[in-house]
Amino acid sequence: MSNLLYTIAVILIIFWAIGFFAYSAGGLIHILLVIAVIAIILRLIQGRRL
């Protein structure tokens, strides 16, 4: 499950980078970035518990 979160976070960061340079999606791209950062933080927190 944690690998899935990490994969989703990486995909969202890639989409954010593409959207940031394309300026096509507006504020939605920044919401995706926030979701990706939260997923990475959750992975780091869960990794320390295990």
Distance bins in CASP14 RR format, pairs under 12 A and 6 or more apart:
PFRMAT RR
TARGET T0000
AUTHOR 0000-0000-0000
RMODE 2
METHOD distances of the structure
MODEL  1
1 7 0 0 0 0 0 1 0 0 0 0 0
1 8 0 0 0 0 0 1 0 0 0 0 0
1 39 0 0 0 0 0 1 0 0 0 0 0
1 42 0 0 0 0 0 1 0 0 0 0 0
1 43 0 0 0 0 1 0 0 0 0 0 0
1 46 0 0 0 0 1 0 0 0 0 0 0
1 47 0 0 0 0 0 1 0 0 0 0 0
1 50 0 0 0 0 0 1 0 0 0 0 0
2 8 0 0 0 0 0 1 0 0 0 0 0
2 9 0 0 0 0 0 1 0 0 0 0 0
2 39 0 0 0 0 1 0 0 0 0 0 0
2 40 0 0 0 0 0 1 0 0 0 0 0
2 42 0 0 0 0 1 0 0 0 0 0 0
2 43 1 0 1 0 0 0 0 0 0 0 0
2 44 0 0 0 0 1 0 0 0 0 0 0
2 45 0 0 0 0 0 1 0 0 0 0 0
2 46 1 0 1 0 0 0 0 0 0 0 0
2 47 1 0 0 1 0 0 0 0 0 0 0
2 48 0 0 0 0 0 1 0 0 0 0 0
2 49 0 0 0 0 0 1 0 0 0 0 0
2 50 0 0 0 0 1 0 0 0 0 0 0
3 9 0 0 0 0 0 1 0 0 0 0 0
3 10 0 0 0 0 0 1 0 0 0 0 0
3 39 0 0 0 0 0 1 0 0 0 0 0
3 43 0 0 0 0 1 0 0 0 0 0 0
3 46 0 0 0 0 0 1 0 0 0 0 0
3 47 0 0 0 0 0 1 0 0 0 0 0
4 10 0 0 0 0 0 1 0 0 0 0 0
4 11 0 0 0 0 0 1 0 0 0 0 0
4 39 0 0 0 0 1 0 0 0 0 0 0
4 42 0 0 0 0 0 1 0 0 0 0 0
4 43 0 0 0 0 1 0 0 0 0 0 0
4 46 0 0 0 0 0 1 0 0 0 0 0
5 11 0 0 0 0 0 1 0 0 0 0 0
5 12 0 0 0 0 0 1 0 0 0 0 0
5 35 0 0 0 0 0 1 0 0 0 0 0
5 36 0 0 0 0 1 0 0 0 0 0 0
5 37 0 0 0 0 0 1 0 0 0 0 0
5 38 0 0 0 0 1 0 0 0 0 0 0
5 39 1 0 1 0 0 0 0 0 0 0 0
5 40 0 0 0 0 1 0 0 0 0 0 0
5 41 0 0 0 0 0 1 0 0 0 0 0
5 42 1 0 0 1 0 0 0 0 0 0 0
5 43 1 0 1 0 0 0 0 0 0 0 0
5 44 0 0 0 0 0 1 0 0 0 0 0
5 45 0 0 0 0 0 1 0 0 0 0 0
5 46 0 0 0 0 1 0 0 0 0 0 0
5 47 0 0 0 0 0 1 0 0 0 0 0
6 12 0 0 0 0 0 1 0 0 0 0 0
6 13 0 0 0 0 0 1 0 0 0 0 0
6 36 0 0 0 0 0 1 0 0 0 0 0
6 39 1 0 0 1 0 0 0 0 0 0 0
6 40 1 0 0 1 0 0 0 0 0 0 0
6 41 0 0 0 0 0 1 0 0 0 0 0
6 42 0 0 0 0 1 0 0 0 0 0 0
6 43 1 0 1 0 0 0 0 0 0 0 0
6 44 0 0 0 0 1 0 0 0 0 0 0
6 46 0 0 0 0 0 1 0 0 0 0 0
6 47 0 0 0 0 0 1 0 0 0 0 0
7 13 0 0 0 0 0 1 0 0 0 0 0
7 14 0 0 0 0 0 1 0 0 0 0 0
7 36 0 0 0 0 0 1 0 0 0 0 0
7 39 0 0 0 0 1 0 0 0 0 0 0
7 40 0 0 0 0 0 1 0 0 0 0 0
7 43 0 0 0 0 0 1 0 0 0 0 0
8 14 0 0 0 0 0 1 0 0 0 0 0
8 15 0 0 0 0 0 1 0 0 0 0 0
8 32 0 0 0 0 0 1 0 0 0 0 0
8 35 0 0 0 0 1 0 0 0 0 0 0
8 36 1 0 0 1 0 0 0 0 0 0 0
8 37 0 0 0 0 0 1 0 0 0 0 0
8 38 0 0 0 0 0 1 0 0 0 0 0
8 39 1 0 1 0 0 0 0 0 0 0 0
8 40 0 0 0 0 1 0 0 0 0 0 0
8 42 0 0 0 0 0 1 0 0 0 0 0
8 43 0 0 0 0 1 0 0 0 0 0 0
9 15 0 0 0 0 0 1 0 0 0 0 0
9 16 0 0 0 0 0 1 0 0 0 0 0
9 32 0 0 0 0 0 1 0 0 0 0 0
9 33 0 0 0 0 1 0 0 0 0 0 0
9 34 0 0 0 0 0 1 0 0 0 0 0
9 35 1 0 0 1 0 0 0 0 0 0 0
9 36 1 0 1 0 0 0 0 0 0 0 0
9 37 1 0 0 1 0 0 0 0 0 0 0
9 38 0 0 0 0 1 0 0 0 0 0 0
9 39 1 1 0 0 0 0 0 0 0 0 0
9 40 1 0 1 0 0 0 0 0 0 0 0
9 41 0 0 0 0 1 0 0 0 0 0 0
9 42 0 0 0 0 1 0 0 0 0 0 0
9 43 1 0 0 1 0 0 0 0 0 0 0
9 44 0 0 0 0 0 1 0 0 0 0 0
10 16 0 0 0 0 0 1 0 0 0 0 0
10 17 0 0 0 0 0 1 0 0 0 0 0
10 32 0 0 0 0 0 1 0 0 0 0 0
10 36 1 0 0 1 0 0 0 0 0 0 0
10 37 0 0 0 0 0 1 0 0 0 0 0
10 39 0 0 0 0 1 0 0 0 0 0 0
10 40 0 0 0 0 1 0 0 0 0 0 0
10 43 0 0 0 0 0 1 0 0 0 0 0
11 17 0 0 0 0 0 1 0 0 0 0 0
11 18 0 0 0 0 0 1 0 0 0 0 0
11 32 0 0 0 0 1 0 0 0 0 0 0
11 33 0 0 0 0 0 1 0 0 0 0 0
11 35 0 0 0 0 0 1 0 0 0 0 0
11 36 0 0 0 0 1 0 0 0 0 0 0
11 39 0 0 0 0 1 0 0 0 0 0 0
11 40 0 0 0 0 0 1 0 0 0 0 0
12 18 0 0 0 0 0 1 0 0 0 0 0
12 19 0 0 0 0 0 1 0 0 0 0 0
12 28 0 0 0 0 0 1 0 0 0 0 0
12 29 0 0 0 0 1 0 0 0 0 0 0
12 30 0 0 0 0 0 1 0 0 0 0 0
12 31 0 0 0 0 1 0 0 0 0 0 0
12 32 1 0 1 0 0 0 0 0 0 0 0
12 33 1 0 0 1 0 0 0 0 0 0 0
12 34 0 0 0 0 1 0 0 0 0 0 0
12 35 1 0 1 0 0 0 0 0 0 0 0
12 36 1 1 0 0 0 0 0 0 0 0 0
12 37 0 0 0 0 1 0 0 0 0 0 0
12 38 0 0 0 0 1 0 0 0 0 0 0
12 39 1 0 0 1 0 0 0 0 0 0 0
12 40 0 0 0 0 1 0 0 0 0 0 0
13 19 0 0 0 0 0 1 0 0 0 0 0
13 20 0 0 0 0 0 1 0 0 0 0 0
13 29 0 0 0 0 0 1 0 0 0 0 0
13 30 0 0 0 0 0 1 0 0 0 0 0
13 32 0 0 0 0 1 0 0 0 0 0 0
13 33 1 0 0 1 0 0 0 0 0 0 0
13 34 0 0 0 0 0 1 0 0 0 0 0
13 35 0 0 0 0 1 0 0 0 0 0 0
13 36 1 0 1 0 0 0 0 0 0 0 0
13 37 0 0 0 0 1 0 0 0 0 0 0
13 38 0 0 0 0 0 1 0 0 0 0 0
13 39 0 0 0 0 1 0 0 0 0 0 0
13 40 0 0 0 0 1 0 0 0 0 0 0
14 20 0 0 0 0 0 1 0 0 0 0 0
14 21 0 0 0 0 0 1 0 0 0 0 0
14 29 0 0 0 0 0 1 0 0 0 0 0
14 32 0 0 0 0 1 0 0 0 0 0 0
14 33 0 0 0 0 0 1 0 0 0 0 0
14 36 0 0 0 0 1 0 0 0 0 0 0
15 21 0 0 0 0 0 1 0 0 0 0 0
15 22 0 0 0 0 0 1 0 0 0 0 0
15 24 0 0 0 0 0 1 0 0 0 0 0
15 25 0 0 0 0 1 0 0 0 0 0 0
15 28 0 0 0 0 1 0 0 0 0 0 0
15 29 1 0 0 1 0 0 0 0 0 0 0
15 30 0 0 0 0 0 1 0 0 0 0 0
15 31 0 0 0 0 0 1 0 0 0 0 0
15 32 1 0 1 0 0 0 0 0 0 0 0
15 33 0 0 0 0 1 0 0 0 0 0 0
15 35 0 0 0 0 0 1 0 0 0 0 0
15 36 0 0 0 0 1 0 0 0 0 0 0
16 22 0 0 0 0 0 1 0 0 0 0 0
16 25 0 0 0 0 1 0 0 0 0 0 0
16 26 0 0 0 0 0 1 0 0 0 0 0
16 27 0 0 0 0 0 1 0 0 0 0 0
16 28 0 0 0 0 1 0 0 0 0 0 0
16 29 1 0 1 0 0 0 0 0 0 0 0
16 30 1 0 0 1 0 0 0 0 0 0 0
16 31 0 0 0 0 1 0 0 0 0 0 0
16 32 1 0 1 0 0 0 0 0 0 0 0
16 33 1 0 1 0 0 0 0 0 0 0 0
16 34 0 0 0 0 1 0 0 0 0 0 0
16 35 0 0 0 0 1 0 0 0 0 0 0
16 36 1 0 0 1 0 0 0 0 0 0 0
16 37 0 0 0 0 1 0 0 0 0 0 0
17 25 0 0 0 0 0 1 0 0 0 0 0
17 29 0 0 0 0 1 0 0 0 0 0 0
17 30 0 0 0 0 0 1 0 0 0 0 0
17 32 0 0 0 0 0 1 0 0 0 0 0
17 33 0 0 0 0 1 0 0 0 0 0 0
17 36 0 0 0 0 0 1 0 0 0 0 0
18 24 0 0 0 0 1 0 0 0 0 0 0
18 25 0 0 0 0 1 0 0 0 0 0 0
18 29 0 0 0 0 1 0 0 0 0 0 0
18 32 0 0 0 0 0 1 0 0 0 0 0
18 33 0 0 0 0 0 1 0 0 0 0 0
19 25 1 0 1 0 0 0 0 0 0 0 0
19 26 1 0 0 1 0 0 0 0 0 0 0
19 27 0 0 0 0 1 0 0 0 0 0 0
19 28 0 0 0 0 1 0 0 0 0 0 0
19 29 1 0 1 0 0 0 0 0 0 0 0
19 30 0 0 0 0 1 0 0 0 0 0 0
19 31 0 0 0 0 0 1 0 0 0 0 0
19 32 0 0 0 0 1 0 0 0 0 0 0
19 33 0 0 0 0 1 0 0 0 0 0 0
20 26 0 0 0 0 1 0 0 0 0 0 0
20 27 0 0 0 0 0 1 0 0 0 0 0
20 28 0 0 0 0 0 1 0 0 0 0 0
20 29 1 0 0 1 0 0 0 0 0 0 0
20 30 0 0 0 0 1 0 0 0 0 0 0
20 32 0 0 0 0 0 1 0 0 0 0 0
20 33 0 0 0 0 1 0 0 0 0 0 0
21 29 0 0 0 0 1 0 0 0 0 0 0
22 28 0 0 0 0 0 1 0 0 0 0 0
22 29 0 0 0 0 1 0 0 0 0 0 0
23 29 0 0 0 0 1 0 0 0 0 0 0
23 30 0 0 0 0 0 1 0 0 0 0 0
25 31 0 0 0 0 1 0 0 0 0 0 0
25 32 0 0 0 0 1 0 0 0 0 0 0
25 33 0 0 0 0 0 1 0 0 0 0 0
26 32 0 0 0 0 0 1 0 0 0 0 0
26 33 0 0 0 0 0 1 0 0 0 0 0
27 33 0 0 0 0 1 0 0 0 0 0 0
27 34 0 0 0 0 0 1 0 0 0 0 0
28 34 0 0 0 0 0 1 0 0 0 0 0
28 35 0 0 0 0 0 1 0 0 0 0 0
29 35 0 0 0 0 0 1 0 0 0 0 0
29 36 0 0 0 0 0 1 0 0 0 0 0
30 36 0 0 0 0 0 1 0 0 0 0 0
30 37 0 0 0 0 0 1 0 0 0 0 0
31 37 0 0 0 0 0 1 0 0 0 0 0
31 38 0 0 0 0 0 1 0 0 0 0 0
32 38 0 0 0 0 0 1 0 0 0 0 0
32 39 0 0 0 0 0 1 0 0 0 0 0
33 39 0 0 0 0 0 1 0 0 0 0 0
33 40 0 0 0 0 0 1 0 0 0 0 0
34 40 0 0 0 0 0 1 0 0 0 0 0
34 41 0 0 0 0 0 1 0 0 0 0 0
35 41 0 0 0 0 0 1 0 0 0 0 0
35 42 0 0 0 0 0 1 0 0 0 0 0
36 42 0 0 0 0 0 1 0 0 0 0 0
36 43 0 0 0 0 0 1 0 0 0 0 0
37 43 0 0 0 0 0 1 0 0 0 0 0
37 44 0 0 0 0 0 1 0 0 0 0 0
38 44 0 0 0 0 0 1 0 0 0 0 0
38 45 0 0 0 0 0 1 0 0 0 0 0
39 45 0 0 0 0 0 1 0 0 0 0 0
39 46 0 0 0 0 0 1 0 0 0 0 0
40 46 0 0 0 0 0 1 0 0 0 0 0
40 47 0 0 0 0 0 1 0 0 0 0 0
41 47 0 0 0 0 0 1 0 0 0 0 0
41 48 0 0 0 0 0 1 0 0 0 0 0
42 48 0 0 0 0 0 1 0 0 0 0 0
42 49 0 0 0 0 0 1 0 0 0 0 0
43 49 0 0 0 0 0 1 0 0 0 0 0
43 50 0 0 0 0 0 1 0 0 0 0 0
44 50 0 0 0 0 0 1 0 0 0 0 0
END
